[in-house]
Amino acid sequence: MESTDLNWRLLAQRQWPLALSLAAIAVAELGAISTGLGWWQVPGIAVICVIAVLAPRSPFDAALALAFAVACVAVYMRLLGVAIEPHIFWSGASISMTGAAMATIATLVRDESRGKALLGTVVVLAGMAFAEVMGWPIVAPREYGEWRPDPWNFGIAAGVLLVLSLGTGLYFRARDSERASQLAASVAAAQNSERMALARELHDVVAHYVTAIVVHAQAGQLNREAAEQVLPTIEASGYEALTAMRRLVGTLRDGESSGPAASSSLVDDVRSLAAESGLPVRLSFDLEDAVPQELARSVLRLVQESLTNTQKHASAVSSVDVALSSSDGVLHLAILDDGVASGVPVGGSGGYGLVGMRERTELLGGTFSAGRREPTGWTVRADLPIS
């Protein structure tokens, strides 16, 4: 009986209450054994209890094995001429055997399909009924000599125990289904979050460097004399793009950070981005608080994406103002340009730049806004809590 879904450690965590309960009942039953031959019931009951404990590994096979074990115990006890003690119902089952059968039925209903659960339950009931039939000729002359047991009362008792078994299995089946639904929803949410994070990283990494390549290539086509001057810039942007993509692939393989590595100085990192952009950037810094590395990396992404958008969407840009300040534990970022909307963006537009910046800001608990300036230009603002 083997299942790849429930290893031995998980089985022990799930079944130890049942194992202790059956063991306690079986030990208590030993006091009722009054003959030497009566001790032959102990090995059989032990096997039956073990099958019930291991049933989650393969519930249907366990039901077949338990019914067979019950029948075997009933047969050899009949051949020995002794009754199972203490017996409940009419003659042929002890409390521990009945508990094991109930637990197996509950496991069947919990883990198997409806068809197998129904068939397995019928087989277990048939095994228990067979034990009663085999034990009756031994028990009846001794205990039912003067009165006959009431089949109606015994039937009601058996029915109640069966309903308890089925109800327990259905309860745990419903609980397992609810847990599976919650787990599936959690996995889907996690996968969606990972996809969104990956989409942001891909957009930020690819768009920034490829946009720089396209802009300089277009400049070289418009001015043949300047073509040789922009080739080194295109080459450098290509190397940066490759490096960023390798870093992103490393993130997917190893789970390491894929963003632009933030140094100990956010100011120097922003200056470096401004220099790489080739835009007429004017910088302003007024940082009163230390900026954590993870927050600095996100700020760099926001600056990078904003400068990339300026390159893609604006023309006749004479100045881009990047202001970074902090006060009262909040980091304030503002990027303003005076460009004119160019119509068709360089290299086209996926429309996800602003969405990614807004998501990145909100994930950090900040606020984000972006819009047109008057008379021309564009403004991006983000306020991020530092701690």
C-alpha positions in Angstrom: 0.0 0.0 0.0 2.0 2.9 -1.3 1.1 6.5 -2.0 3.3 9.3 -3.3 1.0 11.9 -1.7 1.4 10.9 1.9 4.9 10.0 3.2 5.6 8.3 6.5 6.2 11.5 8.3 2.9 13.1 7.2 1.2 9.8 7.9 2.5 9.8 11.5 1.3 13.4 12.0 -2.1 12.5 10.7 -2.7 9.1 12.3 -1.1 9.2 15.7 -4.3 10.0 17.6 -6.0 7.0 15.9 -3.0 4.8 16.6 -2.9 5.7 20.3 -6.6 5.2 20.7 -6.7 1.8 19.1 -3.6 0.7 21.0 -5.2 1.8 24.3 -8.5 0.0 23.5 -6.7 -3.2 22.5 -4.6 -3.2 25.7 -7.7 -2.7 27.8 -9.3 -5.6 26.1 -6.6 -8.0 27.1 -8.1 -8.1 30.6 -11.2 -9.8 29.2 -9.4 -12.8 27.8 -10.1 -15.7 30.0 -8.6 -18.7 28.2 -5.3 -19.6 26.8 -6.7 -20.1 23.3 -8.3 -16.7 23.6 -4.9 -15.0 23.3 -4.9 -16.0 19.6 -7.1 -13.1 18.9 -4.4 -10.6 19.8 -2.2 -11.0 16.7 -5.2 -10.7 14.4 -6.6 -7.6 16.1 -3.1 -6.1 16.0 -2.9 -6.6 12.3 -6.4 -5.1 11.8 -5.5 -2.0 13.9 -2.2 -1.5 11.9 -4.2 -1.7 8.6 -6.6 1.0 9.9 -3.7 3.3 10.9 -1.9 2.8 7.5 -5.2 3.2 5.5 -4.5 6.7 4.2 -1.6 5.3 2.2 -4.0 3.4 0.0 -7.6 3.5 1.4 -9.3 1.1 -1.0 -6.6 -1.5 -0.7 -6.7 -1.1 3.1 -10.4 -1.7 3.1 -9.9 -5.0 1.2 -7.1 -6.0 3.5 -9.0 -5.2 6.7 -12.1 -7.1 5.6 -9.8 -10.1 4.7 -8.0 -9.9 8.1 -11.3 -9.7 10.0 -12.6 -12.7 8.1 -9.4 -14.7 8.8 -9.5 -13.9 12.6 -13.1 -15.0 12.7 -12.3 -18.3 10.9 -9.4 -19.3 13.0 -11.1 -18.3 16.2 -14.1 -20.5 15.1 -11.7 -23.4 14.4 -10.1 -22.9 17.9 -13.6 -22.9 19.4 -13.2 -19.7 21.3 -14.9 -16.3 21.1 -13.4 -12.9 20.6 -13.5 -11.1 23.9 -14.9 -8.7 24.8 -17.3 -8.9 21.9 -19.9 -6.3 21.0 -22.9 -6.7 18.7 -23.9 -10.3 18.7 -20.7 -12.3 18.7 -17.7 -11.7 16.4 -16.1 -8.3 16.8 -14.2 -6.6 19.6 -14.3 -2.8 20.3 -10.9 -2.3 18.8 -11.9 -4.3 15.6 -15.0 -2.2 15.3 -13.0 1.1 15.8 -10.5 0.0 13.2 -13.3 -0.7 10.7 -15.0 2.7 11.4 -11.7 4.5 10.9 -11.0 2.7 7.6 -14.5 3.6 6.3 -13.9 7.2 7.3 -10.6 7.2 5.5 -12.3 5.7 2.4 -14.9 8.4 2.3 -12.4 11.1 2.9 -9.7 10.1 0.3 -11.3 7.9 -2.3 -13.7 8.5 -5.2 -17.4 7.9 -4.5 -17.4 4.6 -6.3 -14.4 3.2 -4.5 -15.6 4.6 -1.2 -19.0 2.9 -1.6 -17.5 -0.5 -2.7 -14.9 -0.4 0.0 -17.5 0.4 2.7 -19.6 -2.6 1.5 -16.6 -4.9 1.6 -15.7 -3.8 5.2 -19.3 -4.3 6.3 -19.4 -7.7 4.7 -16.2 -8.7 6.6 -17.7 -7.6 9.9 -21.0 -9.4 9.1 -19.0 -12.5 8.3 -17.2 -12.3 11.6 -20.6 -12.1 13.4 -21.9 -15.2 11.6 -18.7 -17.2 12.3 -18.7 -16.2 16.0 -22.4 -16.9 16.6 -22.2 -20.7 17.1 -19.6 -20.2 19.8 -21.1 -17.3 21.7 -24.8 -18.2 21.4 -24.8 -21.3 23.6 -23.0 -19.6 26.3 -24.6 -16.1 26.4 -27.9 -16.4 24.6 -29.2 -19.6 26.2 -32.0 -18.0 28.1 -32.7 -15.0 25.9 -32.3 -13.9 22.3 -30.6 -10.6 21.4 -32.8 -8.0 19.8 -31.8 -7.6 16.2 -33.6 -4.2 16.0 -31.5 -2.7 18.8 -28.3 -4.2 17.5 -29.1 -2.9 14.0 -29.7 0.6 15.3 -26.4 0.6 17.2 -24.5 -0.7 14.1 -26.3 2.0 12.0 -25.3 4.8 14.3 -21.6 3.7 14.2 -21.8 3.5 10.4 -23.3 7.0 10.2 -20.6 8.3 12.5 -17.9 6.8 10.3 -19.5 8.2 7.1 -20.1 11.6 8.7 -16.5 11.8 9.9 -15.2 10.9 6.5 -17.4 13.5 4.8 -16.4 16.2 7.3 -12.7 15.7 6.7 -13.3 15.4 2.9 -15.1 18.8 2.9 -12.3 20.3 5.0 -9.6 18.9 2.7 -11.5 20.3 -0.3 -11.7 23.7 1.4 -8.0 23.6 2.2 -7.1 22.5 -1.4 -9.2 25.5 -2.7 -7.4 27.9 -0.4 -4.0 26.5 -1.3 -4.9 26.7 -5.0 -5.9 30.3 -4.6 -2.8 31.1 -2.6 -0.6 29.5 -5.3 -2.4 31.4 -8.0 -2.0 34.6 -6.2 1.7 33.9 -5.6 2.2 33.0 -9.3 0.4 36.1 -10.4 2.6 38.2 -8.0 5.7 36.6 -9.5 4.5 37.2 -13.0 3.8 40.8 -12.2 7.2 41.3 -10.6 8.9 39.6 -13.5 6.9 41.7 -16.0 8.1 44.9 -14.2 11.7 43.7 -14.2 11.6 42.8 -17.8 10.0 46.1 -18.8 12.4 48.1 -16.7 15.5 46.3 -17.8 14.8 45.9 -21.5 13.0 49.1 -22.2 15.7 51.3 -20.7 18.7 50.0 -22.5 17.0 49.1 -25.8 15.4 52.6 -25.9 18.8 54.1 -25.5 20.1 51.9 -28.4 17.2 52.9 -30.6 17.5 56.6 -29.8 21.2 56.7 -30.6 20.8 54.6 -33.7 18.1 57.0 -35.0 20.4 59.9 -34.2 23.2 58.2 -36.2 20.9 57.7 -39.2 19.8 61.3 -39.2 23.4 62.6 -38.9 25.8 60.4 -40.8 28.8 62.3 -39.5 27.8 61.6 -35.9 27.2 57.9 -36.5 30.7 56.9 -35.5 30.4 58.9 -32.3 27.2 57.2 -31.1 28.4 53.6 -31.9 30.4 53.4 -28.6 27.2 54.5 -26.7 25.1 51.9 -28.5 27.7 49.2 -27.7 27.8 50.2 -24.1 24.0 50.1 -23.9 24.0 46.7 -25.5 26.5 45.4 -22.9 24.4 46.9 -20.1 21.3 45.2 -21.5 23.1 41.9 -21.6 24.3 42.3 -18.1 20.9 43.2 -16.8 19.3 40.2 -18.6 21.9 37.8 -17.2 21.1 39.3 -13.8 17.4 38.7 -14.4 18.0 35.1 -15.5 20.1 34.6 -12.4 17.1 35.8 -10.4 14.8 33.2 -12.0 17.3 30.4 -11.4 18.7 31.3 -8.0 16.2 33.7 -6.5 18.7 36.6 -6.1 17.9 40.2 -6.6 17.6 41.2 -10.3 17.4 45.0 -10.1 20.2 47.5 -10.6 22.6 47.0 -7.7 22.2 50.0 -5.3 25.5 51.1 -3.9 26.0 52.8 -0.5 25.2 56.2 -2.1 21.8 56.7 -3.7 22.9 60.1 -4.9 25.8 58.6 -6.8 23.5 56.0 -8.3 21.0 58.5 -9.5 23.9 60.6 -11.0 25.1 57.6 -12.8 21.6 56.9 -14.3 21.3 60.5 -15.4 24.7 60.4 -17.1 23.8 57.1 -18.9 20.5 58.5 -20.2 22.1 61.2 -22.4 19.3 63.6 -21.4 19.9 67.2 -20.1 19.2 66.2 -16.5 19.4 68.6 -13.6 19.7 66.9 -10.2 18.6 68.2 -6.8 19.2 66.3 -3.5 18.1 67.0 0.0 18.2 63.7 1.9 17.9 64.0 5.6 17.4 60.3 6.3 19.4 57.2 5.4 17.7 55.2 2.6 17.7 51.4 2.9 19.2 49.4 0.1 15.9 47.8 -1.0 14.1 51.2 -1.1 17.1 52.7 -3.0 16.8 50.0 -5.6 13.2 50.8 -6.2 13.9 54.5 -6.4 16.5 53.8 -9.0 13.9 51.8 -11.0 11.5 54.7 -10.8 14.1 57.2 -12.0 15.3 54.8 -14.7 11.8 54.2 -16.0 10.9 57.9 -16.0 14.0 58.8 -18.0 13.3 56.0 -20.4 9.8 57.4 -20.9 11.2 60.8 -21.6 13.5 59.3 -24.2 10.6 57.4 -25.8 7.7 59.8 -25.7 9.2 63.3 -25.7 11.0 65.4 -28.2 12.7 68.8 -28.0 13.6 68.2 -24.3 15.8 71.0 -23.0 15.8 70.0 -19.3 14.8 67.1 -17.0 14.6 67.9 -13.4 15.2 65.0 -10.9 14.6 66.0 -7.3 15.1 63.6 -4.4 14.4 64.7 -0.8 13.3 63.3 2.5 11.4 64.7 5.5 9.5 63.1 8.4 10.5 59.6 7.4 9.2 59.9 3.8 11.3 59.9 0.6 10.0 62.4 -2.0 10.9 61.8 -5.7 10.0 64.1 -8.5 10.9 63.9 -12.2 9.8 66.8 -14.5 10.6 67.4 -18.1 9.7 70.1 -20.6 9.5 67.9 -23.7 6.8 67.9 -26.4 4.9 64.7 -26.9 6.4 63.0 -30.0 3.4 61.1 -31.1 4.7 57.7 -31.9 7.0 56.5 -29.1 10.5 55.2 -29.9 10.2 51.5 -30.5 6.5 51.5 -29.8 4.9 51.4 -26.3 3.6 48.5 -24.4 1.8 50.8 -22.0 3.1 49.2 -18.9 5.7 51.7 -17.7 3.4 53.8 -15.6 1.5 50.7 -14.4 4.8 49.1 -13.2 5.9 52.3 -11.4 2.5 52.6 -9.7 2.6 49.0 -8.6 6.2 49.3 -7.4 5.3 52.4 -5.3 2.1 50.9 -3.8 3.9 47.7 -2.9 6.2 49.9 -0.8 3.3 51.6 0.9 3.8 54.9 -1.0 1.8 57.1 -3.3 2.4 57.7 -7.0 1.1 60.2 -9.5 2.0 61.1 -13.1 0.6 63.6 -15.6 1.1 66.4 -18.1 2.7 69.7 -17.3 1.6 73.1 -18.6 2.5 74.3 -21.2 4.6 71.2 -22.1 6.2 68.3 -20.4 5.5 65.5 -18.0 5.7 65.1 -14.3 6.2 61.9 -12.2 6.0 62.1 -8.4 6.4 59.3 -5.8 6.3 59.5 -2.0 7.8 56.5 -0.3 7.9 55.7 3.5 11.6 55.1 4.4 10.9 52.8 7.4 
